[in-house]
Amino acid sequence: MGKKRFSGLEVSLMVMFGLMTVVAIAFIVVFVTGEPGVIAKNETIGAFVPQCPNIPQSERVDCFPDAGASKLQCEQRGCCWGPLDERNIPWCYFSTNHGYTVESEERSNLYEMKAQLKRMPSPSLFGADIQDLSFHAEMQSNNRLRFKIFDPHSQRFEVPHEHVSSLSSDPSSPISDTLEITQKPFGLIVRRKENKKVVFDTTMAPLVFADQYLQLSAKLPSSNIYGLGEHVHQHYRHDMNWKTWPIFTRDAFPNGGTHNLYGHYPFFLCLEDESGKSFGVFLMNSNAMEVTLQPAPAVTYRTIGGILDFYILFGDTPEQVVQEFLELIGKPVIPSYWSLGFQLSRWDYGSLSEVKKTVERNRAVGIPYDIQYTDIDYMEDKKDFTYDKVKFRELPQFADYLHEKGQKYILILDPAIATSKLVGNNSYGSYDRGTEKNAWVTESDGKTPLIGEVWPGETVFPDYTSQSCIDWWVDEYERFSREVKHDALWIDMNEVANFKKGSNKGCADNNLNYPPYTPKILDEVMYSKTLCMDAKQAWGNHYDVHSLYGYSMVLATEKALQRVYGENRTLMLTRSSFPGVGKYSGHWLGDNAANWNDIKWAIPGMLEFGIFGIPYIGADICGFFDNTTEELCRRWMQVGAFYPFSRNHNAQGYKPQDPAAFGPDSMLVETSKRYLMIRYTLLPYLYTLFYKAHTTGETVVRPVMHEFYSDSASWTVDRQFLWGKHLLITPVLDPGVDSVEAYIPDAVWYDYETMELLADRRKVVQMYLPADKLGLHIRGGAVLPTQRPDVTTTYSRRNPMGLIVALDDNNQAAGELFWDDGDSRETVENGKYIHYTFSVLNGQLTMQVTHAGYKDPNNLKFENITIIGVPYAPISVSVTNGTLGNSTLPGANIQYDGNKKVLFLHSLSLTLGETYLVKWETAQEDYQRFDCYPEENANETKCKDRGCIWEKSNIPHVPWCFYPKDYGYTVTTTEETNSGMIVNITRNMKYKSSGRPDSPDINTLCVMIHYHTSDMLQFKIWDPTTERYEVPVPLNVPDAPETDENKRLYKVLITKNPFGIQVIRKSTGTKIWDSSVPGFTFSDMFIQVSTRLSSEFVYGFGETEHRNYKHDLNYHTWGMFSKDQPPGDKMNCYGVHPFYMGLENTADAHGVLLLNSNAMDVTFQPTPALTYRTLGGILDFYMVLGPTPEMVVQEYTALIGRPVLPAYWSLGFQLCRYGYASDNEIKELYNDMRAAGIPYDVQYADIDYMDRQLDFVLDPKFKNLSSLVNDMRRDGMRFIFILDPAISANETNYYPAFVRGKEADVFIKWPKALSEDIVWGKVWPDYPNITVNESLDWDTQVKLYRSFTAFPDFFRNTTAAWWHREIQDFYENTTKFDGIWIDMNEPASFVHGTVGGQCLGNPLLENPPYMPPLESKHLGLNHKTLCMNSEQILSNGKTVRHYDVHNLYGWSHTKPTYDALLKVTGKRGVVVTRSTYPSSGKWAGHWLGDNFSRWDQLFKSIIGMMEFSLFGISYTGADICGFFNTAEYEMCLRWMQLGAFYPYSRNHNGKGSPRQDPVSWNATFSNASRDVLNIRYTLLPYLYTLMFKAHTKGSTVIRPLLHEFVNDKITWDIDKQFLWGPALLITPVLEQGARNVEGYIPDARWYNFYTAKDIGVRSRMLNMPAPLDHINLHVRGGYILPWQKPGNTTAYSRKNPLGLIVALSDSRTAQGSFFWDDGEGIDTIGNKEYLEILLEANSNNLTSQVRQTGLASADRLILGEVKVWGTGNVGITQVMLLDANGAGYPLTFNYKPENQELIIDATPRSVFVDQPFTITWTTGF
């Protein structure tokens, strides 16, 4: 059979049938589901078996949130049925096989995460589930994560937020540190990145995403949940027991139910625990929703539209979370100053005359009162933009009536516009013009205006999302403002409220008006008391934008206010709100009622709006509805005085409740006046809080929990609140009580009204608050700005200002003041304001102006300052101003209440806008004592014999014997010139001598004060009748003094009785020296002077081991006398440095040098004060004024001499050991180090290379030393040998050093009147031809085996020539060397004084009348050194006693050694000396002496290095791993890591201890040592540049953090971290067993040296991982560090190309410099044989500028690898180099987006760095 052929007609019909079938099926799908691509409710999906989890009941998530759940219906939804005996727990809950799975995942960069989701087959809850979803998450900032879930195929409504849309992302933390997604089912796990704590975990329940039902649940880490709104929450902390809160704006009464109110706030804050760490969750969604809180703890969101757009905000404190939230949505506006005044309002005064009666009666009783309102009754028939021409006929003049008395007028507008005509059938222009402009919300057809009903009757509703409506609204408001003058606007009924349900036509039956699920909103009908949900607005369906109605009205009203008021700030107050409204408007808590519940619930409401970003908040005082009672209104007026928005308002038909209505003599009026006067007094403080809110996002009304989160008792406090940090308000909120249960947080608190200290803290107390009282307490630590109050702010702003200072536990306080004209817009942004910071420390109030862009026309003054908590009456009070100088307040201006411990300062007249210091001398009386008997065994008789006072004290260490107040000297004559002063002083003969008969007092003295420069002065006190010893150390003082007083940073005053010198910093008024205290003594062998210090922050004095860098001022005395003494507590060591740096409380710094070389001590006491005691010479002080710490060092080294520039190779790693057996041991060590590949530049020989420890004589065991040294030097190594000063005198063979020295008469002898013999000592040299028995005790060995030694007198020119000759002979005839190490030059001797112990001459020189607390002081000054009567001869031929110059021996030894080294080697080399004195650093470096192998020596070495940085010796370090005792493995390894960052990096240990060099342990130790030393060698170009800056500018190399971050007072105490220069932060491990280290991260951008990644932390401590092979290093943003690839020695590393680390700052800039020379030439700087380049990076460019070029061709470097850190997360597309000739070259590069590092390799281009170049990198997408 053949095939049937269809006809053309048949074919056509078949095709048409097929098409119709397809279309029909499609229509059926659409009809069933309502939308293509979604699943209909109850659609059959095959057999579905719910997988029911075994979970706690508290973790069930409701699968049947709607009504009528049954087992059948539950199972039809594929959920789990588990009935219980409680209905609030879900019986129907989700199975685990609902939800979505992750189909694909994309991570295009470190900060974003994207995924595509597919719905798992499961039944639907409400139908129209969306099958495919997109997930997009990004880390928008370090503390803000956003994730968004949306339909990729269909655009859904998203909130068009005005502020959020303007933000840009600035991520610095990879999203993987914070967010993890699970695949099946899809879920999110959000972690806190620093501790990995899970904070938001959605894996507990499935995601539901249908067209009109979106649900997400998350488990939380804590039940401390705050926020969500707007509702009445009866408590601030949420009840997590299955509470569901609907969110949908609604005109409803705030009567305590769980229903939705006026605003829409899907934001909550969660406090995790006592650490304060908190986070916030914000769902950017404006659809109707509900949020369920359950005890898991967990949260479930159910919203019926839009998308899921979440923001997770992290903070270390609750307050920080609020700041992050406000950064997102917009920080609040600063309200007009007048709007902080008290306000009166009511609905329906009836007439304007009644309004005026209210005004007049409240004026009459003196109520502080700024604002009067009128409600809708002022309007004609309640129509907007009209007024009642009968009852309110004079309304256009009403504002003028108020203005006459300094008051303001605010009126109300509602959004709804009447459709009816005006009185007399006149047209209603506002309606007509709006209709013409299509300004109204329409019905669903998009054309017909929706008609409803509000106050004026039938109305239309403006669509504020429409531009035409906004234009209409602005125009109408402008028209009305011309008709009725007023000052601000109150907008109401904007939820939007409608008295009809939906419209006058009702609402259509569709899924917008009747969605599949309706959240548990009030009435459970979407359009109840509002518009139909299918109404149309420009932004979309009213269904989506309903909760944005008030928000859009605020935006439109802001434009209207700007049009009308221009530059005036005015005020807006709105009832309906949405996150971000606070940027423009305030809010009140709605239509409350006059009852005791509502007065309570207002506090949680205010606290919530604080975290919602609307700090201008308050409740209607005394209640809106119902008649109030006097008691309720009185208590409400008390607390309402501390609402930010303080308004008394009530409703139509209720009796008046303004204060005066209760009678002029009523208690209510009196208590209202009292607390409103306090409010007005504190308005400057409140206004400053609003400034902080506006600029940083801080809260104004603050929950107690925000400040005291570490105390769990604070978490639920909501019947009290704070203003900012410092004012605690405790109201009475219950009837018939006069005491309340009040929580007193853990701080010092003072009663505001009585100023008495509250005895309790961190506990609940019964606080007595009678009928007229409110609890008001100031927190210790506060400085509150105030102003004398008046009845309006117009008047009060003209009154004098003041301060209330409340001292804390540490007698400190701080605060701020913001001040502008109170009314202009954007004064902060335009800089038209004054800003003060206030701080109190050590009895000094600093009133520091930080910005002065405004001049108040009232010429305001600070009149009164009240200081609460001052323990003692002041001795004096002074006020200092940079312009007017220092003045002492007369007694009439000072009042002290000893019972309350309050100091009142009156009539001050301190001009607003200027900086002042107010200082009260009030230290505890016992601390004012200056010790009259510093020797031991004081008693009353001995004390009074000195003319001093004996009085016991209970305070430890306070002297019982102390000087009378006038003990000392008095001024007889003063001669003042423009360059200084000459003052003659005489001892007060009223008192006996100083009590030391062997040291007669000198009764007449001369004082010279010399103004050397603008930042340096000298004051010198001496005996004009008898020449006394003066230190022969030359200083660099200018030839001409600074005679221009205006240029000098200081002012000097002389006090007459007792005589004293006061040095005052003119810019701040701080006294940095004040010796006008009793006790000044000047006798032959004992001189004492005391001075008060500017603060407790003092650094320096040495050389002594200190436990902290900052001195402890609790009566510690430090002796200074150079001695061969290993470091130990209170032990005077090798050098003497009578120099300190003082930090003033203003963060200015100064330095003080006492140029005196006699034995001395210094005593600190808590006054704070310092006492010097020295045993001879004169007093010769030099003071440098900084003002920064770094400038102090620069100025000090300019005076004493800049530090030497060491040879480059001396910055390499060095090895030494006392106890090498032979040169072969050194050779083996050298070979082992080379085999291990450990960088290593310098090898030492200690005294064991010497034959019998004789200088310049080689031991036979070291006969091959010379050839070994030559071999090492050929390999790039260097050699340093040791020399001691003592020369053996018992040689049987010819010993040139002694023979030639004796011939040249270089050795120290006795005075000729006593003997012409050498003063013999004993040191290391042994007698010839003996064998030392080392088993004998030390003293016996010295007696039997040590030869007599002579000590060269290095002051003499002949000695320098002799010393040079001996060194030259050794270099030419024994072995070559590159540097010299000089030791034992204190000078040390193994016998006391001289051989035999009999010192000739005056025995008082050995045991003076006063003995400082020196080591072994009972054995005399000659212990372990020479006799003090030994004679030395200065270069000018003058003889001096060793007693006077002992401390200069090492100093005198150093320069001849340095000169000899340079002359002999022809190279710079390096000298390392043990004993030092100011200016030793000009020639030598220093190591910290014979330390011990103990853990404490690690951190003490940091302190030592920082101190020697102050002393002008940059090249310093400690013996790595310790000199004495056996080193332990872990300690030595940690020390190698630390020591790798000593400028002088040497591992050195003592005889008899095991080896501790890096290759003596194991391979792990060797590798770790190699790695850290490679880092050192990498950074040597940076270190060498720092050494150059130290040498030329005097800046520090090892730098305390405070030198760079002096304004951060935390750094003032940091001494376990240090910097290399300004840019490399070193945080070593200093404790045994530690694998983490706590370090402070100052306020800057910091990059991890190893990862190049911005760590994203600043101004806080950071716990850093520190495995055994790791030291934490961070590079500071804003700096450029030169580097080179390391080599085994610097000889090799110096040949490598120059690399740069460009660490960009927050502003994408960086600067640096690079110094280079041949590394060892003599005076290459003076000869200009060096290269110096300046480097600058700006945005995408790096440029070099050559300042000096003079390199030999062999020393030129090419540019190598440039690492740019912090380039941003935008890719780099090209890098170009522009050379000096203008030619451009592309460079190869590697961009690493994960850490924002750009690595550029310029090596192939062979660009010499001594030629300018520019590198540019281009970014793109």
Disulfide bonds with the S-S distance in Angstrom:
Cys52-Cys80 2.16
Cys63-Cys79 1.82
Cys74-Cys92 2.20
Cys507-Cys532 2.00
Cys622-Cys633 2.07
Cys932-Cys948 1.95
Cys943-Cys961 2.21
Cys1399-Cys1427 1.96
Cys1521-Cys1532 2.04
